[in-house]
């Protein structure tokens, strides 16, 4: 009985910590498994591993990314794995795994189940590591290696209204420098890397040091930059209608010309954009709604960049 009570206590503590951590962020993102159209036949589930790595890149003090285990749980059990003979013969087949295509409504439904503000889904188009060479290996030959990763149709959806905020992609190709010569069959470092690749854990330090790991990181890094840009784009319609601005700045606090008559409430968060360059310079959180068109807000970021007359837009 004591063991059961102790176990339950640990579970409750972990849940409390999880909830507290999640609530400390401003926006929640769910990155769903990607469709795998690469034809990759190795040991990794790249339709899961690649978006998981993308989520790790997006996670910071502002964006909370729902962990992939939770996502897979709400999406239901994965298809049954093939037996060893089916997997063996599939190596020599060009057939790609059948994957369920989710509608936008289903994607948004998954996102709402984990209280996400944004949903991201994409397609792994290429995930290859190839070797080319010639000559006589036991006397003298040459080899070169090329890794290519291409992720297309990465769509960012707003859960609140179902709008597609952006469609981005990420791709990168890494080549071994020059053509490596080998004498008397002696393997080079890249030979060992190539043949031992399947034994590595995806995302491990050793994997990241390989050509394929480097190409994966670069491709996802390009994608996450475009995703962040999409998430911080101003809401133009709101701005055209109500040009709300920073009136004054004190230490850590700003006054804005928006209030109760404009629908503001304590806890509302806004992005702050420079009046001249229209670039994002900070974020604020409404703490007190003083009047119809006056509110106070704490500065969450951009203390040294925000200036009077900078305009504010709702933080998506």
Rosetta silent file (secondary structure, phi, psi, omega in degrees, C-alpha in Angstrom):
SEQUENCE: XXXXXXXXXXXXXXXXXXXXXXXXXXXXXXXXXXXXXXXXXXXXXXXXXXXXXXXXXXXXXXXXXXXXXXXXXXXXXXXXXXXXXXXXXXXXXXXXXXXXXXXXXXXXXXXXXXXXXXXXXXXXXXXXXXXXXXXXXXXXXXXXXXXXXXXXXXXXXXXXXXXXXXXXXXXXXXXXXXXXXXXXXXXXXXXXXXXXXXXXXXXXXXXXXXXXXXXXXXXXXXXXXXXXXXXXXXXXXXXXXXXXXXXXXXXXXXXXXXXXXXXXXXXXXXXXXXXXXXXXXXXXXXXXXXXXXXXXXXXXXXXXXXXXXXXXXXXX
SCORE:     score description
SCORE:     0.000 S_00000001
   1 L     0.000  -42.796 -179.962    0.000    0.000    0.000 S_00000001
   2 H   -62.419  -36.862 -179.823    2.828    2.382    0.897 S_00000001
   3 H   -66.167  -39.554  179.919    4.473    1.682   -2.449 S_00000001
   4 H   -64.617  -44.027  179.282    1.262    2.515   -4.306 S_00000001
   5 H   -62.207  -42.490  179.917    0.858    5.775   -2.380 S_00000001
   6 H   -63.357  -41.850  179.655    4.487    6.696   -3.057 S_00000001
   7 H   -63.101  -45.790  179.742    4.088    5.926   -6.755 S_00000001
   8 H   -61.504  -38.171  179.560    0.925    8.040   -7.020 S_00000001
   9 H   -63.418  -41.881  179.591    2.662   10.914   -5.238 S_00000001
  10 H   -63.382  -43.488  179.852    5.540   10.835   -7.719 S_00000001
  11 H   -60.506  -44.796 -179.486    3.115   10.815  -10.651 S_00000001
  12 H   -63.120  -38.954  178.806    1.208   13.815   -9.242 S_00000001
  13 H   -64.536  -43.785 -179.942    4.438   15.735   -8.713 S_00000001
  14 H   -63.651  -41.572  178.201    5.569   15.043  -12.273 S_00000001
  15 H   -62.797  -43.411 -179.907    2.205   16.116  -13.671 S_00000001
  16 H   -61.960  -41.877  178.964    2.308   19.308  -11.599 S_00000001
  17 H   -64.454  -41.842  179.798    5.814   20.084  -12.839 S_00000001
  18 H   -61.501  -47.052 -178.952    4.757   19.428  -16.426 S_00000001
  19 H   -63.038  -43.156  179.968    1.735   21.708  -16.163 S_00000001
  20 H   -61.728  -43.231 -179.561    3.763   24.436  -14.457 S_00000001
  21 H   -63.892  -45.091 -177.400    6.459   24.245  -17.133 S_00000001
  22 H   -64.115  -37.493 -177.575    3.941   24.324  -19.984 S_00000001
  23 H   -73.007  -15.670 -179.911    2.089   27.287  -18.507 S_00000001
  24 L   -75.674   -9.486 -178.759    5.319   29.277  -18.298 S_00000001
  25 L   -97.706  163.234 -178.566    5.389   29.612  -22.088 S_00000001
  26 L   -91.258  -36.722 -177.600    3.404   32.016  -24.256 S_00000001
  27 E  -136.398  144.224 -179.533    2.530   29.794  -27.229 S_00000001
  28 E  -110.301  133.566  179.475    2.226   26.036  -27.721 S_00000001
  29 E  -118.438  137.442  170.775    3.295   24.283  -30.905 S_00000001
  30 E  -116.735  123.196  176.520    2.538   20.715  -31.920 S_00000001
  31 E  -102.312  111.181 -177.195    4.768   19.208  -34.608 S_00000001
  32 L   -81.258  160.455  175.281    2.984   16.195  -36.066 S_00000001
  33 L   -55.500  142.089  179.827    4.767   13.233  -37.693 S_00000001
  34 L   -88.046  153.628  172.423    5.873   14.049  -41.236 S_00000001
  35 E   -74.046  133.117 -178.672    4.933   12.032  -44.298 S_00000001
  36 E  -101.267  103.280  178.597    7.934    9.984  -45.401 S_00000001
  37 L  -110.204   17.083 -173.604    8.219   10.026  -49.190 S_00000001
  38 L   -82.466  -21.394 -174.376   11.987    9.524  -49.256 S_00000001
  39 L    78.381   10.297 -179.916   12.037    5.777  -49.784 S_00000001
  40 L   -61.470  134.350 -176.110   14.482    5.474  -46.881 S_00000001
  41 L  -115.902   10.756 -176.420   14.845    1.826  -45.777 S_00000001
  42 L   -80.327 -168.446 -173.746   17.041    2.122  -42.689 S_00000001
  43 L   -79.551  -14.862 -174.994   16.277    1.569  -38.987 S_00000001
  44 L   -87.652  144.111  171.876   15.116    5.098  -38.153 S_00000001
  45 L   -88.485   82.620 -171.590   11.501    6.263  -38.302 S_00000001
  46 H   -68.015  -20.354  174.734   12.430    9.498  -40.021 S_00000001
  47 H   -66.409  -18.735  177.137    8.780   10.516  -40.263 S_00000001
  48 H  -106.550  -43.054 -175.609    8.936   10.821  -36.474 S_00000001
  49 H   -65.809  -41.802 -177.899   12.619   11.549  -35.820 S_00000001
  50 H   -64.493  -50.529  177.511   12.905   14.492  -38.233 S_00000001
  51 H   -65.397  -27.947  176.045    9.906   16.460  -36.866 S_00000001
  52 H   -63.577  -43.408  178.101   11.051   15.682  -33.319 S_00000001
  53 H   -65.180  -37.760  176.710   14.394   17.340  -34.060 S_00000001
  54 H   -62.211  -41.796  177.371   12.570   20.297  -35.629 S_00000001
  55 H   -61.365  -39.557  177.565   10.510   20.650  -32.450 S_00000001
  56 H   -61.430  -35.967  179.846   13.680   20.676  -30.360 S_00000001
  57 H   -71.160  -33.516 -177.614   14.972   23.564  -32.479 S_00000001
  58 H   -79.501  -24.185 -176.061   11.752   25.566  -32.079 S_00000001
  59 L   -66.771  126.098  174.323   11.513   25.100  -28.313 S_00000001
  60 L  -154.173 -162.819 -175.633   12.626   28.164  -26.350 S_00000001
  61 L   -72.603  -12.467 -179.618   11.455   30.453  -23.548 S_00000001
  62 L  -104.818  -41.167 -178.312    8.551   31.675  -25.690 S_00000001
  63 E  -103.507  126.534  173.922    7.431   28.596  -27.658 S_00000001
  64 E  -102.113  128.259 -179.239    6.547   25.344  -25.932 S_00000001
  65 E  -107.053  124.211 -179.475    6.616   22.284  -28.218 S_00000001
  66 L   -63.565  134.349 -177.091    4.420   19.328  -27.281 S_00000001
  67 L   -68.082  147.923 -173.265    6.539   16.190  -26.888 S_00000001
  68 H   -63.623  -32.545  178.615    6.229   13.621  -29.674 S_00000001
  69 H   -60.121  -40.683  178.276    5.146   10.795  -27.336 S_00000001
  70 H   -65.950  -38.514  179.659    2.033   12.783  -26.418 S_00000001
  71 H   -64.003  -46.420 -178.647    1.355   13.477  -30.092 S_00000001
  72 H   -64.868  -31.557  179.188    1.634    9.805  -31.049 S_00000001
  73 H   -65.219  -45.611 -177.818   -0.673    8.855  -28.188 S_00000001
  74 H   -74.368  -23.301 -179.381   -3.532   11.077  -29.373 S_00000001
  75 H   -82.376   -9.769  178.017   -3.024   10.058  -33.007 S_00000001
  76 L    98.152  168.929 -176.787   -3.516    6.408  -32.166 S_00000001
  77 L   -65.644  145.437  177.980   -1.314    3.306  -32.417 S_00000001
  78 L   -70.463  162.307  177.771    1.128    3.106  -35.346 S_00000001
  79 L   -61.904  151.024 -178.294    0.572    0.487  -38.058 S_00000001
  80 L   -62.426  137.382 -179.071    1.752   -3.012  -37.228 S_00000001
  81 L   -72.533  149.668  179.811    5.387   -3.596  -38.089 S_00000001
  82 L   -72.507  154.643  175.061    6.218   -6.055  -40.835 S_00000001
  83 L   -73.458  172.378 -171.799    7.717   -9.409  -39.986 S_00000001
  84 H   -62.470  -34.147 -178.970   11.387   -9.982  -40.676 S_00000001
  85 H   -71.877  -40.649  178.781   10.810  -11.610  -44.075 S_00000001
  86 H   -63.681  -40.277  179.402    8.558   -8.798  -45.310 S_00000001
  87 H   -65.906  -36.816 -179.627   11.105   -6.225  -44.186 S_00000001
  88 H   -64.013  -48.413 -178.090   13.895   -8.111  -45.964 S_00000001
  89 H   -70.781  -24.686 -179.951   12.090   -8.262  -49.306 S_00000001
  90 H   -68.281  -21.233  178.227   10.954   -4.641  -48.990 S_00000001
  91 L   -61.370  -33.583 -176.305   14.600   -3.604  -49.263 S_00000001
  92 L   -95.407    8.257  179.858   14.545   -4.703  -52.911 S_00000001
  93 L  -109.036  148.834  177.150   11.200   -3.055  -53.615 S_00000001
  94 L   -91.809    1.784 -178.549   10.535    0.500  -54.687 S_00000001
  95 L   -69.489  138.298  177.759    7.181    0.554  -52.933 S_00000001
  96 L   -99.209  152.705 -178.954    6.787    3.207  -50.283 S_00000001
  97 L   -60.625  138.109  175.720    4.977    2.697  -47.028 S_00000001
  98 L   -73.643  131.570 -178.128    1.310    3.531  -47.160 S_00000001
  99 L  -129.089  138.471  177.944    0.587    6.483  -44.940 S_00000001
 100 L   -69.736  132.731  176.935   -2.719    7.937  -43.896 S_00000001
 101 L   -95.053  120.062 -177.745   -3.209   11.431  -45.267 S_00000001
 102 L   -89.950  139.317  173.793   -4.771   13.686  -42.648 S_00000001
 103 L   -76.885  164.127  177.719   -7.169   16.467  -43.542 S_00000001
 104 H   -60.535  -35.769  179.289   -6.667   19.940  -42.086 S_00000001
 105 H   -62.481  -41.053  178.735   -9.686   19.328  -39.849 S_00000001
 106 H   -67.917  -40.695  178.976   -8.044   16.203  -38.395 S_00000001
 107 H   -61.159  -45.440  179.964   -4.729   18.028  -37.929 S_00000001
 108 H   -66.182  -34.281  178.099   -6.464   20.871  -36.079 S_00000001
 109 H   -65.311  -42.777  175.636   -8.376   18.371  -33.959 S_00000001
 110 H   -59.080  -44.279 -177.185   -5.115   16.710  -32.873 S_00000001
 111 H   -63.494  -40.174 -179.090   -3.689   20.144  -32.054 S_00000001
 112 H   -67.216  -30.957  179.929   -6.695   21.128  -29.943 S_00000001
 113 H   -66.010  -22.639  178.262   -6.402   17.932  -27.906 S_00000001
 114 L  -111.655   16.809  176.123   -2.988   19.087  -26.688 S_00000001
 115 L    57.673   38.027 -179.348   -4.054   22.758  -26.366 S_00000001
 116 L   -85.440  150.184  175.210   -1.676   23.874  -29.110 S_00000001
 117 L   -90.798  -28.196 -179.607   -1.820   27.289  -30.761 S_00000001
 118 E  -135.791  148.666  175.725   -0.067   26.132  -33.920 S_00000001
 119 E  -123.162  140.119 -178.570    0.229   22.838  -35.779 S_00000001
 120 E  -128.425  133.146  177.631    3.096   21.901  -38.096 S_00000001
 121 E  -145.854  151.576 -177.014    3.221   19.041  -40.594 S_00000001
 122 E  -157.946 -170.525 -177.583    5.455   18.336  -43.597 S_00000001
 123 E  -129.665  126.004  171.925    6.958   15.836  -46.039 S_00000001
 124 E   -84.976  104.778 -173.603   10.414   14.248  -45.919 S_00000001
 125 E   -86.126  -41.600 -179.618   11.142   14.172  -49.653 S_00000001
 126 E  -136.268  137.811  176.398   14.802   13.094  -49.650 S_00000001
 127 E  -153.744   84.505 -171.073   16.949   11.433  -47.019 S_00000001
 128 E  -131.809  153.383  174.096   19.937    9.797  -48.683 S_00000001
 129 E  -140.059  107.178 -172.096   23.592    9.025  -48.111 S_00000001
 130 E  -117.066  153.093  178.314   25.324    7.798  -51.269 S_00000001
 131 E  -122.373  137.100  172.648   28.780    6.630  -52.189 S_00000001
 132 E  -126.171  149.494 -178.893   30.430    6.815  -55.595 S_00000001
 133 E  -171.218  179.357  179.042   33.802    5.410  -56.507 S_00000001
 134 E  -166.870 -179.639 -178.893   35.986    3.563  -58.969 S_00000001
 135 E    90.150 -172.186  179.628   39.308    1.823  -59.441 S_00000001
 136 E  -104.845  109.634 -173.446   40.545   -1.385  -57.887 S_00000001
 137 L   -55.540  -36.599 -175.226   39.944   -1.322  -54.109 S_00000001
 138 L   -81.010   -7.792  178.583   42.737   -3.737  -53.241 S_00000001
 139 L  -116.786  -58.713  178.318   45.315   -1.754  -55.219 S_00000001
 140 E  -169.327  129.543 -177.659   44.155    1.817  -55.515 S_00000001
 141 E  -150.004 -177.383  178.106   40.732    3.411  -55.821 S_00000001
 142 E  -140.681  152.903  178.113   38.689    6.487  -55.012 S_00000001
 143 E  -146.155  148.596  170.707   35.425    7.198  -53.256 S_00000001
 144 E  -138.929  155.234 -175.713   33.279   10.209  -52.516 S_00000001
 145 E  -126.896  143.487  179.216   30.168   10.547  -50.370 S_00000001
 146 E  -135.597  127.139  175.047   27.069   12.712  -50.676 S_00000001
 147 E  -112.285  134.780 -178.856   24.313   13.239  -48.097 S_00000001
 148 E  -136.915  129.466  177.650   21.086   14.959  -49.106 S_00000001
 149 E  -128.587  128.469  179.251   18.102   15.944  -46.971 S_00000001
 150 E  -138.333  122.321  179.855   15.046   17.684  -48.363 S_00000001
 151 E  -120.747  117.577 -174.360   11.890   18.469  -46.399 S_00000001
 152 E  -113.510  167.969  173.345    9.058   20.023  -48.377 S_00000001
 153 E    50.299   44.733  174.950    5.559   21.359  -47.793 S_00000001
 154 E   -80.183  106.936 -175.011    6.139   22.187  -44.123 S_00000001
 155 E  -101.975  135.608  178.438    2.830   23.846  -43.316 S_00000001
 156 E  -110.120  115.676 -177.076    2.224   26.026  -40.265 S_00000001
 157 E  -109.576  138.588  172.590   -1.454   26.176  -39.269 S_00000001
 158 E   -84.706  122.945 -175.833   -3.116   28.515  -36.798 S_00000001
 159 L   -71.160  -30.046 -175.871   -5.350   26.382  -34.578 S_00000001
 160 L   -64.402  -38.843 -177.323   -7.681   29.262  -33.693 S_00000001
 161 L  -128.633    0.953  177.830   -8.942   29.818  -37.240 S_00000001
 162 L    77.277    4.344 -177.893   -7.395   27.036  -39.332 S_00000001
 163 L   -71.570  144.255  173.786   -5.451   29.475  -41.505 S_00000001
 164 E   -85.750  110.028 -176.473   -2.191   28.351  -43.119 S_00000001
 165 E   -75.752  -31.020 -179.817    0.331   30.904  -41.871 S_00000001
 166 E  -167.742  155.589  170.320    3.158   29.665  -44.084 S_00000001
 167 E  -127.370  114.658 -173.848    4.429   26.818  -46.229 S_00000001
 168 E  -124.057  176.462  177.111    8.200   26.464  -45.995 S_00000001
 169 E  -146.814  165.717  175.707   10.909   23.964  -46.843 S_00000001
 170 E  -144.938  134.084  179.463   14.397   23.013  -45.771 S_00000001
 171 E  -151.888  152.136  178.191   17.107   21.289  -47.753 S_00000001
 172 E  -160.960  149.460  177.308   20.839   20.748  -47.683 S_00000001
 173 E  -129.748  130.809  177.233   23.501   18.651  -49.411 S_00000001
 174 E  -118.622  133.603  178.061   26.846   17.709  -47.911 S_00000001
 175 E  -120.264  146.681  170.683   29.734   16.257  -49.929 S_00000001
 176 L   -67.523  138.359 -174.503   33.015   14.770  -48.823 S_00000001
 177 L   -68.479  122.485  178.721   35.688   17.253  -49.824 S_00000001
 178 L    67.890 -162.816  178.786   37.360   16.237  -53.039 S_00000001
 179 L  -113.934  118.436 -177.184   37.773   12.587  -54.009 S_00000001
 180 E   -78.885  128.608  177.782   39.265   10.370  -51.342 S_00000001
 181 E   -94.189  144.075  175.673   41.954    7.961  -52.507 S_00000001
 182 E  -129.764  141.450 -178.418   42.469    4.606  -50.871 S_00000001
 183 E  -119.101  134.542  174.982   45.462    2.335  -51.200 S_00000001
 184 L    56.080   35.760  173.385   45.595   -1.433  -50.729 S_00000001
 185 L    72.652   10.803 -179.199   42.027   -1.628  -49.463 S_00000001
 186 L   -74.293  121.320 -177.953   42.649    0.466  -46.351 S_00000001
 187 L   -71.617  145.044  175.573   39.295    1.992  -45.254 S_00000001
 188 L   -94.218  173.278 -178.680   39.041    5.721  -44.666 S_00000001
 189 H   -58.725  -43.140 -178.581   37.105    7.452  -41.893 S_00000001
 190 H   -67.019  -27.506  175.132   34.150    8.133  -44.191 S_00000001
 191 H   -64.068  -46.842  179.497   34.055    4.462  -45.180 S_00000001
 192 H   -63.484  -40.327  178.479   33.630    3.472  -41.545 S_00000001
 193 H   -61.404  -44.354 -176.592   31.039    6.233  -41.062 S_00000001
 194 H   -63.037  -46.221 -175.419   29.064    5.065  -44.097 S_00000001
 195 H   -77.875  -22.230 -178.300   28.949    1.404  -43.093 S_00000001
 196 H   -98.932    2.423 -172.778   28.248    2.026  -39.384 S_00000001
 197 H   -57.076  -43.397 -176.201   25.566    4.677  -39.912 S_00000001
 198 H   -66.553  -15.742  179.832   22.605    2.372  -39.260 S_00000001
 199 H   -86.633   -6.173 -177.759   24.018    1.429  -35.861 S_00000001
 200 L   -88.101  151.351  173.498   23.858    5.037  -34.612 S_00000001
 201 L   -80.120  132.829  178.373   20.972    6.574  -32.703 S_00000001
 202 L   -60.635  130.346  179.642   19.238    9.302  -34.687 S_00000001
 203 L    86.865   -5.985  179.132   20.125   12.677  -33.194 S_00000001
 204 L   -70.778  167.464 -179.353   23.050   11.332  -31.161 S_00000001
 205 H   -60.463  -40.698  179.712   26.378   13.160  -31.092 S_00000001
 206 H   -66.191  -39.006  177.291   27.949   10.596  -33.411 S_00000001
 207 H   -63.398  -44.014 -177.315   25.045   10.910  -35.851 S_00000001
 208 H   -65.540  -21.359  178.950   25.300   14.714  -35.856 S_00000001
 209 L   -84.593   -8.783  178.674   28.992   14.455  -36.755 S_00000001
 210 L   -82.370  164.677  176.656   28.233   12.463  -39.922 S_00000001
 211 H   -59.912  -40.829 -179.493   27.591   14.047  -43.309 S_00000001
 212 H   -67.054  -38.991  177.330   23.956   12.932  -43.125 S_00000001
 213 H   -63.806  -41.689  179.531   23.576   14.377  -39.630 S_00000001
 214 H   -65.603  -39.578  178.529   25.047   17.715  -40.729 S_00000001
 215 H   -66.208  -37.955  179.015   22.739   17.862  -43.756 S_00000001
 216 H   -63.387  -46.199 -179.178   19.731   17.088  -41.536 S_00000001
 217 H   -63.005  -44.030 -178.046   20.590   19.867  -39.081 S_00000001
 218 H   -65.702  -41.099  179.910   21.159   22.447  -41.833 S_00000001
 219 H   -63.444  -44.728 -179.298   17.911   21.574  -43.615 S_00000001
 220 H   -70.784  -32.312  178.732   15.881   21.812  -40.404 S_00000001
 221 H   -64.800  -40.620  176.556   17.653   24.998  -39.337 S_00000001
 222 H   -61.717  -42.889 -178.179   16.572   26.701  -42.567 S_00000001
 223 H   -65.500  -43.240 -175.627   13.002   25.526  -42.007 S_00000001
 224 H   -68.673  -29.398  176.295   12.797   26.641  -38.381 S_00000001
 225 H   -64.872  -44.247  179.180   13.996   30.155  -39.261 S_00000001
 226 H   -67.441  -35.048  178.120   11.184   30.528  -41.802 S_00000001
 227 H   -64.593  -45.200  179.140    8.675   29.082  -39.333 S_00000001
 228 H   -61.286  -40.387  178.096    9.682   31.615  -36.665 S_00000001
 229 H   -61.910  -39.238 -179.790    9.338   34.436  -39.179 S_00000001
 230 H   -66.634  -36.846 -177.054    5.843   33.231  -40.039 S_00000001
 231 H   -73.680  -18.765 -177.899    4.798   33.088  -36.397 S_00000001
 232 L  -107.649   10.350  178.210    5.893   36.682  -35.746 S_00000001
 233 L   -68.350  140.061  179.141    4.316   38.286  -38.807 S_00000001
 234 L   -64.665  151.840  172.256    1.978   41.185  -37.961 S_00000001
 235 L   -85.581   95.743 -170.922   -1.773   40.828  -38.227 S_00000001
 236 H   -62.052  -38.530 -178.366   -2.206   43.452  -40.969 S_00000001
 237 H   -62.605  -43.925 -179.703   -6.007   43.698  -40.768 S_00000001
 238 H   -62.916  -39.820 -177.740   -5.902   44.447  -37.047 S_00000001
 239 H   -67.422  -42.306 -178.961   -3.179   47.055  -37.588 S_00000001
 240 H   -61.520  -38.287 -176.414   -5.019   48.866  -40.394 S_00000001
 241 H   -76.178  -38.026 -169.186   -8.134   49.159  -38.247 S_00000001
 242 L  -138.222   80.652 -174.866   -6.579   50.162  -34.923 S_00000001
 243 L   -69.640   81.588 -179.004   -3.123   51.686  -35.002 S_00000001
 244 L   -86.154  139.053 -172.917   -2.255   51.093  -31.357 S_00000001
 245 E  -136.489  167.039  172.385    1.101   52.390  -30.184 S_00000001
 246 E   -80.522  123.775  179.991    3.480   52.719  -27.276 S_00000001
 247 E   -88.831  -44.799 -178.383    2.858   56.103  -25.640 S_00000001
 248 E  -152.097  162.666 -178.098    5.567   56.116  -22.986 S_00000001
 249 E  -133.233  131.038  169.162    8.189   53.888  -21.391 S_00000001
 250 E  -118.287 -171.550 -178.198    9.346   53.570  -17.817 S_00000001
 251 L   -66.040  106.654  176.418   11.630   50.951  -16.324 S_00000001
 252 L    74.983    4.119 -175.911   10.229   47.659  -17.529 S_00000001
 253 E  -136.084  141.251  174.923    6.754   49.147  -18.144 S_00000001
 254 E  -125.190  154.930  171.688    5.040   50.752  -21.149 S_00000001
 255 E  -110.565  132.710 -178.853    1.786   52.666  -21.588 S_00000001
 256 E  -121.686  156.138 -178.062   -0.231   51.937  -24.743 S_00000001
 257 L   -90.854   48.705  176.338   -3.203   53.694  -26.335 S_00000001
 258 L  -139.435  142.051 -177.136   -5.492   50.657  -26.162 S_00000001
 259 L  -150.649 -150.185 -174.388   -7.897   49.699  -23.398 S_00000001
 260 H   -62.113  -36.418  179.928  -11.210   48.149  -22.423 S_00000001
 261 H   -68.340  -17.115  179.193  -13.110   49.705  -25.339 S_00000001
 262 H   -98.881    5.570  177.135  -10.646   47.993  -27.680 S_00000001
 263 L    86.860   12.959 -179.624  -11.202   44.577  -26.117 S_00000001
 264 L   -78.214  148.057  175.287   -8.008   44.423  -24.068 S_00000001
 265 L  -137.599  154.003  175.055   -7.738   42.341  -20.919 S_00000001
 266 L   -58.738  134.940 -178.482   -5.018   41.814  -18.371 S_00000001
 267 L   101.080  -14.516  176.275   -2.802   38.995  -19.574 S_00000001
 268 L   -66.995  139.840 -177.961   -3.095   39.824  -23.283 S_00000001
 269 E  -114.897  142.825 -178.111    0.280   39.704  -25.017 S_00000001
 270 E  -133.330  146.771  168.479    1.443   41.866  -27.895 S_00000001
 271 E   -85.681  147.110  178.370    4.407   42.045  -30.236 S_00000001
 272 E  -113.921  128.443 -177.570    6.054   45.462  -30.534 S_00000001
 273 E  -117.414  139.109  179.482    7.285   46.616  -33.962 S_00000001
 274 L   -61.987  135.124 -174.920    9.625   49.505  -34.719 S_00000001
 275 L   -65.201  -28.038 -176.543    7.689   52.408  -36.206 S_00000001
 276 L   -94.672  -45.481 -174.647   10.224   53.020  -38.975 S_00000001
 277 L   -95.121  -13.107 -177.574   11.568   49.601  -39.940 S_00000001
 278 L    63.010   19.950  178.252    8.504   47.484  -39.012 S_00000001
 279 L   -90.262  150.087  178.491   10.828   44.920  -37.446 S_00000001
 280 E   -68.669  123.464 -177.852    9.920   43.004  -34.303 S_00000001
 281 E  -117.788  -11.619 -179.944   11.696   44.643  -31.365 S_00000001
 282 E   177.829 -178.525  177.741    9.985   43.159  -28.304 S_00000001
 283 E  -136.746  146.644  179.128    6.951   41.704  -26.552 S_00000001
 284 E  -131.436  158.071  178.827    4.700   43.092  -23.829 S_00000001
 285 E  -125.746  121.343 -179.500    2.089   41.689  -21.462 S_00000001
 286 E   -65.874  123.619 -179.908   -0.936   43.805  -20.458 S_00000001
 287 E  -105.825  -36.064 -177.900   -1.025   44.069  -16.661 S_00000001
 288 E  -142.221  126.544  174.575   -3.617   46.789  -16.036 S_00000001
 289 E   -95.800  106.341 -172.240   -6.404   48.151  -18.250 S_00000001
 290 E   -80.910  -41.270 -173.785   -6.779   51.725  -16.962 S_00000001
 291 E  -154.078 -170.256 -178.182   -9.453   53.177  -19.239 S_00000001
 292 L   -57.278  -37.590 -175.054  -11.193   52.838  -22.578 S_00000001
 293 L  -135.568   30.640  177.284   -7.996   53.526  -24.507 S_00000001
 294 E  -139.975  132.357  176.745   -5.176   53.374  -21.961 S_00000001
 295 E  -145.631  155.274  173.914   -3.363   50.329  -20.519 S_00000001
 296 E  -104.777  147.889  179.832   -0.148   49.486  -18.740 S_00000001
 297 E  -145.931  145.173  174.877    2.018   46.547  -19.788 S_00000001
 298 E   -87.296  145.715  179.317    5.176   44.868  -18.580 S_00000001
 299 E   -85.025  119.243  178.712    8.000   44.426  -21.064 S_00000001
 300 E   -85.949  -35.044  176.807    8.708   40.740  -21.643 S_00000001
 301 E  -156.441  153.801  178.952   11.541   41.331  -24.103 S_00000001
 302 L    90.191   26.795 -178.679   13.114   44.293  -25.886 S_00000001
 303 L   -51.765  -40.590 -176.454   13.667   46.563  -22.899 S_00000001
 304 L   -91.535   -8.229 -176.352   16.431   48.440  -24.716 S_00000001
 305 L  -103.125  -28.429 -176.081   14.840   48.356  -28.196 S_00000001
 306 L   -70.348  135.717 -179.409   11.238   49.514  -27.616 S_00000001
 307 L  -130.197  155.482  173.311   10.638   53.211  -28.285 S_00000001
 308 L   -56.794  142.605 -178.844    7.627   55.564  -28.015 S_00000001
 309 L    87.272  -11.511  172.662    5.521   55.447  -31.192 S_00000001
 310 L   -62.524  142.461 -177.241    6.392   51.799  -31.887 S_00000001
 311 E   -96.745  155.155 -177.144    3.189   50.016  -32.796 S_00000001
 312 E  -117.082  145.093  178.516    1.772   46.891  -31.143 S_00000001
 313 E  -135.300  149.565  179.722    0.012   43.914  -32.692 S_00000001
 314 E   -56.307  136.039  176.791   -1.593   40.866  -31.087 S_00000001
 315 L   -81.689  119.199 -175.692    0.900   38.072  -30.473 S_00000001
 316 L   -60.392    0.000    0.000   -0.458   35.060  -32.323 S_00000001
